[in-house]
Amino acid sequence: MPLDYKFSWGNYIEIKTTKSNGDELIILYAHLNSSSLKKDDVIKQGDLIALSGRTGNAFNVKYPHVHLEVRENGIIKNPENYISTKFNSAGVSNGNPCQ
C-alpha cells in the first residue's frame, strides 16, 4: 500500500503468521497509543500487544480506538470472523472484551 496510506494509520503494528494450510495471515492494528512489541517478537494468544489510541488520521476523534484489518493471502477479510467478540449492525459489541 502507498506510504501515505500507512501514515494515516499513525502508530501501527502488523502481525504475520502462516496458517496450518500454508495461507499467510496478516493482522494490522492501527491508531495505537503505544506498543511494546519489536520487530520479530514472538507473541502468543492473550498477550497484551498494544494500547488503543488516536494517532494518524484519528487524532481528532473523541475516543481512543483500534483500527483492525485482516488480510489472508493479500485479500482483506472481515476481521469479526477472526475474533471471538461479536458486534451487532450498529457496531455495538456483545458485551465481551475484544479477544
Buried (B, 14 or more C-beta within 10 A) or exposed (E): EEEEEBEBBBBBBEBEEEEEEEEEBBBBBBBBBEBEBEEEEEEEEEEEBBEBBBBBBBEEEEEBBBBBBBBBEEEEBEBEEEBEEEEEEEEEEEEEEEE
